[in-house]
Structure formats: C-alpha cells, structure tokens
C-alpha cells in the first residue's frame, strides 16, 4: 500500500493532501510548488527565475505573506530543489493567471480567486496515512534532501516543511524574517510522527463555506455540499441525497467492486503460481530436451560409425578379391610360361637333330603342340583380369546436406496434459431419451487440445463408458433409457497424455416418450401428414411404418386413433425391430410382435404364428392402445381404453420401436406421452 500513500511529486507520505479535479491527490506544499503562471502572468515569474532581480529573504517573506492571504493555505517556501531534482521557486500570487497540472495524468486546471483553497482536502487519506505510519513506526524524513533523505530533526510551522539539521542550516537559517518562524521537533508537529489524527477525523467543512459542515451529497456534481450551498441555489436543480445514505451506498458499491477485484487478484495469484511452475517446467524440460538432443546426435554418430565399419568391410572384401584374382592369374601365367619355355627348348633341341626320318615321325605332333601353345597366348590371356582401381564410390554429399539441414521441425508447446474441461450447464439438456452436452476449456495455458472423451454411465450408477471421442465440444447422445438419470463427464487429451475429468453433471431423460412416425423407416407407399403423426397408405397391400423412438427399458404406453376404416380391413399394431420387413403385415416375420384386428375380432401374431383370438373389433373413431412394459418384458393391447385379451407377449428383451401396418382403407393418428393404464388384467396366455 506504500505507493498509494505517497505523493507523486515529493515521493513521501502525503501531508495535508488535496484532491485535484482529476481525482488524484498531491500534498498541499507540493501543490504550491507545481503551480504554473499562465501567459498573462509569465513576466513576473520569468524575472524571478532568471536570477537577474534582487530576491532576498525579505522579498520571499513578503511573497509568502501575500500568497498566504490570497490562497488561505500559503506559507513561506524558499528557493530549493525537490527530492526528484526539479528546481522550485516560490509561488507567485495565486489568481486567475495561475494553473496546476496533475503530475500523474497531466491534466491542467486553472485556479480561481480562492487559489488552492478551491480544492477539497482529503481527510480520509490523511487519516489512513496517519494510521499506516503509526503501524509501521515510520520516521519523518527530510523533505529537502536531494537523495536518500535522512530523518528530519525539526519542522517549521510556518513553512510546513520538515528539515534535517544540514538542510535547516542551509535553507532555513534562524536570521532575518525566518527568525520569526517557529521550529518544533517532528514528534510535536501536526504532520510528524503523530499526524493530525483527530483533525483528520473531524467533520469535514465545506470548501465554499468554512463554517458549514458537509451534510448532503450532490449526485450531479459528485461532491459533498452543505446546507448553505443548497440555499444559494448553486445545486438547487441538481439531484441531492443525504450524505449518510450516499456514504452507505458508495461503500456498498465499492465493496462489490472490491469483490470483483479480489476475484481477479486471486486469479492473478494463481496465474503467478502457474507462471512460477512454468519457469520450473521450462528449466526441467530444457535440461531434458538437451539430454534428448545429445542422445539423438550420439545415436546418429553411432549409426555413422556402424555404417563406416560396414563400408570398410566391403572395401576389405573388394581388396581381398582383387588380390586373389591377381595371385591366381600370376600362378596360372607362371605355370603356362614354364610349359611354353620347356616346349620351346625341346623344339630347339629337335631342330638340332639331322635325322630326317626321325624328325618327320614327331614333327606333325610337335607342330600342333607349338601352334596350340601359341593360341593360349592370345591377347586376352596377357591382360590383367582386374584393375588396380576400386570400383566403389561413396556419395556422402546427400548425407552432408542432411547433417547441415539438421534442425528442429516443430516447437513443443505442450508441457503438460490439458486441464479439466468445464461442462456448460446452460447448454446441457435432454429431450426424450437423448442428451446434449457442451463443454469448454477455461485455463489460460496455450497447450494444444487434440480431442475430448465424453463418458456416460449406464443410467443406474454403473460403470462409465465412452460415448464420444473427437474434437467437437458439443455432442448429442441418442438411444438412452427413458425415466433414467445419467452421470456424464468429459476429459481432454493431447500428445502429452490425458487430462483430468470435468465435474460430473446429472442428466435425467423424460419419464414418458414423445415421438412420431419415422419417414425414413416407412415403406415408400406410406403417406405421412400432420407433422408425421397421421399415417395412411397408397396401396391395397399392407405396408409397415415405425416410430422415431426406440425402447429398451421402462414402461411405455401410446395410442392410435382410427380416423378412417373402410371395407373392414385388418390393420396391425405393435412393436418391431428396426430391420423388420416393411412390405407385409406386421408380425409375419420374427422381428415384429403385433395384434391385427378387423371389425369383429383380433389375433396376436409373431413370426406368422396366430394366437389368442379375441372377440371385439374396431371402427372409425376407435382407439388402440399399446403397453410395452420392459420391466416385466411384456406387451399388452387395449381397445377403447379397455384391455383387449390377455397379455399378448412375454419374455421380450432388446430394443423395440413402435410399429403399424395398414393399407389404403385405414388412416390412424398417433398419440404419445400418455399415462400408463391402471387395473390391468392378469390373464394367462393361451393358444387359439
């Protein structure tokens, strides 16, 4: 709170603070120091500031007396420097040619003939400063020290300034007109270590009328006023309220505003904690990432060394192969050369013989041997089979380019798993046996969300199961049980893992079903009207249409009103699986359970098996009721509100949809959301 209690001009705790029109506060003494002459009065101020005029202590004292008479708050202030280094000169006479600029918002306001007395004194701030100084035992500092103010030793009652000993001797010597000023210890000064607590707590007086206390509050001017202000009609046309009532009202408004600020401050504290945790996480992740980088580079180096060893092995094998080929060629060539040389020497010895007959006996064979030996030394036989160069070339340029291009391809922003989503209760709802849920992420963090997982229990408090996985934040779940309560929760996930669950929300499905006929499930000859509540057929053959509801649990009852009944047809009413046959009477296959009825009697039918013929039929205006009790797994029929026959079917289990089959001679209208009939007859099933 220190900054709120310090003057923006002098930097010290407020002393005699006044309220400027912009609602900022300054000390009274500081306000005198920042008064500026407007163009009409700049000449006098400039002559004093230039230093060319004789300006002795007597002139200063006279100016102080004049200003004191004019403003009502004036006192002597010598030429000095403020704590922030600004050179301050004594104020000129405060009249219409003076203005003051707020040091915070820099808004200027001209002074009227009342001078600084026209600004109200902030006694509340003064009292708070007093209490704060007493609680902190803050010593009063010298107001004239340029830097590092030391503790004040005296206070001039006329100048209203605290001095340390060096500043008092330099700026406030006890001679001349200043000898008349009274210097007191800071502890005895009104604004010293014992500020004017009692004065601050006294009833504030009106700035316009010194003898009148504030008693009313002008809402239009937003300022307290006295009765004399009202009598002078200055605020006569304004909205004026009692001071106490407005005080309580504004305190209440401030308290409410503080609650909001408190919540924001709490969020800011939590945010700071998160930022500090973020610092630690960044440090830890940085070390971890460096270790991963070193490990990756070491792995590349190891792979390169292994590849180098493989390549060296290939070079060694190629060298050994070439050496072996050359050695074998040397051995072979040496052997052939030895044989050729021996043959040549033998032939020379034969040529030396002079026996013609002996020569001719071996000459043919010898000539063939020499020619054969000559053919062995063809051109290819006298060439090396391998070259000294290695037919291997290592192209390392792509790898060097890859190494040079080695860089990070993605900046990892996700340091943690996502926070828990928040279910938006105002958008969560149920309709019939469907539930719609919506959620959002409220955390400040920028961690990416890759998707969400929505989970519901079984409607009986059992285990949760996943019903949706994806990026959407709104999901509708169909096919739930009627008259059941489901617990729902959602969590988010990203590459770092799965976040915590949201708070659980409870969704209750409808007690009874409201549904209509389903055009998508109807045979093409079926004709729907009345918002799909009324059905007829364009064919003389029986055609099937299903309802939009699917039942697997609970007790459900609906009725069909016979709007038209011509030529005594036999429509069928009941339930069916979604894949039942649509081009034949309901109940002829094993996926439907029905009662077909004419104008005299009825039968129950399932899988083309007819049972339990009952007397009594339908006519125009009749109602046919269907009661599906999946708690007892039974199906019962009613005609004109009376149970018709025994319980039609038992041991029903699975998912069933309301169903009707009819032809062009019949028209029926569906009624849903009805109460279950009472006083059911417990009649045993029997064969036809």
Residue pairs with C-beta under 8 A, 6 or more apart in sequence:
1 132
5 13
5 14
5 125
5 128
5 129
5 132
6 12
6 13
6 14
7 13
7 14
7 15
7 17
7 25
7 26
7 27
7 30
8 24
8 26
8 103
8 104
9 26
9 27
9 30
9 33
9 34
9 82
9 84
9 103
10 27
10 29
10 30
10 82
10 83
10 84
10 143
11 83
11 84
12 27
12 83
12 141
12 143
12 149
13 129
13 132
13 133
13 138
14 25
14 27
14 122
14 125
14 126
14 129
15 27
15 28
15 29
15 126
15 129
15 160
15 191
15 195
16 27
16 28
16 29
16 73
16 121
16 126
16 160
16 191
17 25
17 26
17 27
17 28
17 121
17 122
17 125
17 126
17 129
18 25
18 26
18 27
18 28
18 31
18 116
18 119
18 120
18 121
18 122
19 25
19 119
19 120
19 121
19 122
20 26
20 100
20 102
20 107
20 109
20 119
21 107
21 109
21 119
22 102
22 104
22 105
22 107
22 109
24 102
24 103
24 104
24 105
25 122
25 125
26 34
26 102
26 103
28 73
28 116
28 121
28 160
29 75
29 77
29 143
29 160
29 161
30 82
31 100
31 116
31 119
32 67
32 71
32 73
32 74
32 77
32 91
32 116
33 77
33 82
33 88
33 91
34 100
34 101
34 103
35 91
35 92
35 94
35 98
35 99
35 100
35 111
36 98
36 99
36 100
36 101
36 108
37 44
37 45
37 92
37 97
37 98
38 97
38 98
38 99
38 110
40 97
41 92
41 95
41 97
41 98
44 92
45 89
45 92
47 53
48 55
48 89
48 90
48 92
49 89
55 79
57 78
57 176
57 177
57 178
58 176
58 177
60 76
60 78
60 79
60 90
60 177
61 76
61 176
61 177
61 178
63 90
63 91
63 92
63 93
64 74
64 75
64 76
64 77
64 90
64 158
66 74
66 93
67 74
67 75
67 90
67 91
67 92
67 93
67 94
67 115
68 74
68 75
70 93
70 94
70 95
70 115
71 94
71 114
71 115
71 116
71 117
72 114
72 115
72 116
72 117
73 115
73 116
73 117
74 91
74 94
74 115
74 116
75 158
75 159
75 160
76 90
76 158
76 159
76 178
76 181
77 88
77 90
77 91
77 159
77 161
78 90
78 159
78 171
78 172
79 87
79 88
79 89
79 90
80 88
80 144
80 171
81 87
81 88
81 144
81 146
82 88
83 143
83 145
83 146
83 147
83 149
85 146
91 98
92 98
94 111
94 115
94 116
95 111
95 113
95 115
96 110
96 111
96 112
96 113
98 110
98 111
98 115
99 108
99 109
99 110
99 111
100 108
100 109
100 111
100 116
101 107
101 108
102 108
102 109
111 118
112 118
114 207
117 207
118 207
119 207
120 204
120 207
120 223
121 204
123 199
123 200
123 201
123 202
123 204
124 200
126 195
126 196
126 199
126 200
127 197
127 200
127 201
129 195
130 195
130 196
130 197
130 200
131 197
132 138
133 193
133 195
134 194
137 193
138 193
139 151
139 152
139 186
139 193
140 151
140 152
140 155
140 162
140 186
140 189
140 191
140 192
140 193
141 149
141 150
141 151
141 152
141 162
142 149
142 150
142 151
142 152
142 162
142 163
142 164
142 167
143 149
143 152
143 161
143 162
143 163
144 161
144 163
144 164
144 167
144 171
145 164
145 167
149 164
150 164
151 164
152 162
152 163
152 164
152 186
152 192
153 163
153 164
153 165
153 168
153 185
153 186
154 162
154 163
154 165
154 168
154 183
154 184
154 185
154 186
155 161
155 162
155 163
155 183
155 184
155 185
155 186
155 188
155 189
155 191
155 192
156 163
156 172
156 181
156 182
156 183
157 181
157 182
157 183
157 184
157 189
158 180
158 181
158 182
159 172
159 181
160 191
161 172
162 186
162 189
162 191
162 192
163 171
163 172
163 183
168 183
172 178
172 181
172 183
174 183
185 192
186 192
186 193
187 193
187 194
188 194
190 196
190 199
203 213
203 214
204 213
204 214
204 224
205 211
205 212
205 213
205 214
205 226
206 212
206 213
206 214
206 224
206 225
206 226
206 228
206 229
208 226
208 228
208 229
209 226
209 228
209 229
212 226
212 227
212 228
212 229
213 226
214 224
214 225
214 226
214 243
215 225
215 226
215 227
215 243
216 224
216 225
216 226
216 227
216 229
216 230
216 240
216 241
216 242
216 243
217 223
217 224
217 225
217 240
217 241
217 242
217 243
217 246
217 247
218 224
218 225
218 229
218 235
218 238
218 239
218 240
219 238
219 239
219 240
219 241
219 246
220 235
220 238
220 239
221 235
221 238
224 243
225 235
225 240
229 235
230 236
230 240
271 444
274 444
274 445
278 415
281 415
281 416
282 415
285 412
285 415
289 412
311 394
314 392
315 390
315 392
318 390
318 391
318 392
319 390
321 386
322 386
322 388
322 390
325 385
325 386
326 384
326 385
326 386
329 384
329 385
333 381
336 376
336 377
339 373
340 373
340 376
340 377
343 369
343 370
343 373
347 366
347 370
350 359
350 362
350 363
350 366
353 359
413 446
413 447
413 448
414 447
414 448
414 494
414 495
414 496
415 447
415 496
416 445
416 447
416 496
417 447
417 492
417 493
417 494
417 496
417 497
417 498
417 499
417 500
418 441
418 443
418 447
418 449
418 492
418 493
418 494
418 499
419 441
419 442
419 443
419 445
419 492
419 499
419 500
420 491
420 492
420 499
420 500
420 501
420 502
420 503
421 439
421 440
421 441
421 452
421 473
421 490
421 491
421 492
421 499
421 502
422 439
422 440
422 441
422 442
422 502
422 503
423 437
423 438
423 439
423 488
423 489
423 490
423 502
423 503
423 505
424 438
424 439
424 440
425 505
427 436
427 437
427 438
427 474
428 435
428 436
428 437
428 438
428 488
428 505
428 507
429 435
429 436
429 507
430 436
430 507
430 508
430 509
430 510
431 510
432 482
432 509
432 510
432 513
432 514
432 515
432 549
433 478
433 479
433 480
433 481
433 482
433 509
433 510
433 513
433 549
433 550
434 476
434 477
434 478
434 479
434 480
434 509
435 456
435 476
435 477
435 480
435 486
435 488
435 507
435 509
436 474
436 475
436 476
436 477
437 454
437 474
437 475
437 476
437 477
437 488
437 490
437 505
437 507
438 473
438 474
438 475
439 452
439 473
439 490
439 502
440 473
441 449
441 492
447 494
447 496
448 494
448 495
449 471
449 492
449 493
449 494
450 471
450 493
450 494
450 495
451 469
451 470
451 471
451 492
451 493
452 468
452 469
452 470
452 471
452 472
452 473
452 490
452 491
452 492
452 493
453 466
453 468
453 469
453 490
453 491
453 492
453 493
453 498
454 466
454 467
454 468
454 469
454 475
454 477
454 488
454 489
454 490
455 464
455 465
455 466
455 467
455 488
455 489
455 490
455 491
455 501
456 464
456 465
456 467
456 477
456 480
456 486
456 487
456 488
457 463
457 464
457 465
457 486
457 487
458 465
459 480
459 481
459 484
459 485
459 486
459 509
459 553
460 484
461 487
464 487
464 489
467 475
467 477
468 475
468 477
479 550
479 552
479 655
480 486
480 509
481 509
481 552
481 553
481 554
482 509
482 510
482 511
482 512
482 513
482 551
482 553
482 554
482 556
483 509
483 510
483 511
483 512
483 554
484 508
484 509
484 553
484 554
485 506
485 507
485 508
485 509
486 506
486 507
486 508
486 509
487 504
487 505
487 506
488 504
488 505
488 506
488 507
489 501
489 502
489 503
489 504
489 505
490 501
490 502
491 498
491 499
491 500
491 501
491 502
492 498
492 499
493 499
512 556
512 557
512 672
512 673
512 674
512 675
513 549
513 551
513 556
513 558
513 672
513 673
514 672
514 673
515 547
515 548
515 549
515 558
515 658
515 670
515 672
516 531
516 532
516 533
516 547
516 548
516 670
516 672
517 526
517 528
517 532
517 533
517 535
517 545
517 546
517 547
517 548
517 660
517 670
518 532
518 545
518 546
518 547
518 548
518 657
519 526
519 528
519 532
521 545
521 546
521 578
521 582
521 657
522 528
522 535
522 543
522 544
522 545
522 546
522 582
523 543
523 544
523 545
523 582
523 583
525 537
525 538
525 539
525 541
525 543
526 535
526 536
526 537
526 538
526 543
526 544
526 545
527 535
527 536
527 537
527 538
528 534
528 535
528 545
529 535
529 536
530 669
532 548
533 669
533 670
533 671
534 563
534 667
534 668
534 669
534 670
535 545
535 660
535 662
535 667
535 668
535 669
535 670
536 564
536 662
536 664
536 666
536 667
536 668
537 543
537 662
537 663
537 664
537 666
538 664
539 663
539 664
540 663
540 664
540 665
541 583
541 584
541 663
542 571
542 572
542 584
542 585
542 586
542 661
542 662
542 663
543 582
543 583
543 661
543 662
543 663
544 576
544 580
544 581
544 582
544 583
544 584
544 586
544 592
544 659
544 660
544 661
545 582
545 659
545 660
545 661
546 576
546 578
546 580
546 657
546 658
546 659
547 558
547 657
547 658
547 659
547 670
549 556
549 657
549 658
549 672
550 578
550 655
550 656
550 657
551 575
551 628
551 630
551 655
551 656
551 657
552 630
552 654
552 655
552 656
553 630
553 631
554 630
554 631
555 627
555 628
555 629
555 630
555 631
555 676
556 627
556 628
556 630
557 625
557 626
557 627
557 628
557 674
557 675
557 676
557 677
558 625
558 626
558 658
558 670
558 671
558 672
558 674
559 623
559 624
559 625
559 626
559 638
559 670
559 671
559 674
560 573
560 623
560 624
560 626
560 660
560 668
560 669
560 670
560 671
561 621
561 622
561 623
561 668
561 669
561 671
562 618
562 619
562 620
562 621
562 622
562 623
562 624
562 666
562 667
562 668
563 620
563 667
563 668
563 669
564 620
564 665
564 666
564 667
565 599
565 618
565 619
565 620
565 622
565 665
565 666
566 665
566 666
567 665
568 598
568 599
569 598
569 662
569 663
569 665
569 666
570 585
570 596
570 597
570 598
571 596
571 597
571 618
571 660
571 661
571 662
571 663
571 666
571 668
572 585
572 586
572 587
572 594
572 595
572 596
572 597
572 605
572 660
572 661
572 662
573 586
573 594
573 595
573 596
573 597
573 624
573 626
573 637
573 659
573 660
574 586
574 587
574 592
574 593
574 594
574 595
574 626
574 635
574 637
574 648
574 659
575 592
575 593
575 594
575 626
575 628
575 635
575 652
575 656
575 657
575 658
575 659
576 586
576 591
576 592
576 593
576 594
576 656
576 657
576 659
577 591
577 592
577 654
577 655
577 656
577 657
578 655
578 657
579 591
580 586
580 589
580 591
580 592
580 659
581 588
581 589
581 591
581 592
584 661
585 594
585 596
585 605
585 661
586 592
586 594
586 596
586 605
586 659
586 660
586 661
587 593
587 594
587 596
587 604
587 605
587 606
587 607
587 608
587 661
588 605
588 607
588 608
589 607
589 608
590 606
590 607
592 606
592 659
593 604
593 606
593 635
593 648
593 649
593 652
593 656
594 604
594 605
594 606
594 659
594 661
595 602
595 603
595 604
595 605
595 624
595 637
595 644
595 645
595 648
596 602
596 603
596 605
596 661
597 603
597 617
597 618
597 624
597 639
598 617
598 618
599 617
599 618
599 619
600 615
600 616
600 617
601 613
601 614
601 615
601 616
601 617
602 613
602 614
602 616
602 617
602 637
602 639
602 644
602 645
603 610
603 611
603 612
603 613
603 614
603 688
604 610
604 611
604 612
604 637
604 645
604 648
604 649
605 611
606 649
610 688
611 685
611 686
611 687
611 688
612 645
612 646
612 648
612 685
612 686
612 687
612 688
613 688
614 644
614 645
616 639
616 644
617 639
618 624
618 639
622 639
622 640
623 638
623 639
623 640
623 641
623 671
624 637
624 638
624 639
624 668
625 637
625 638
625 639
625 641
625 674
625 677
626 635
626 636
626 637
626 638
626 658
627 635
627 636
627 637
627 638
627 676
627 677
627 680
628 635
628 652
628 656
629 635
629 636
630 652
630 656
633 650
633 651
633 652
633 653
634 647
634 648
634 649
634 650
634 652
635 647
635 648
635 649
635 652
636 643
636 647
636 648
636 680
637 643
637 644
637 645
637 648
638 644
638 677
641 677
643 677
643 680
643 681
643 683
645 683
646 681
646 683
646 684
646 685
646 686
647 682
647 683
647 685
648 685
650 685
658 670
660 668
662 668
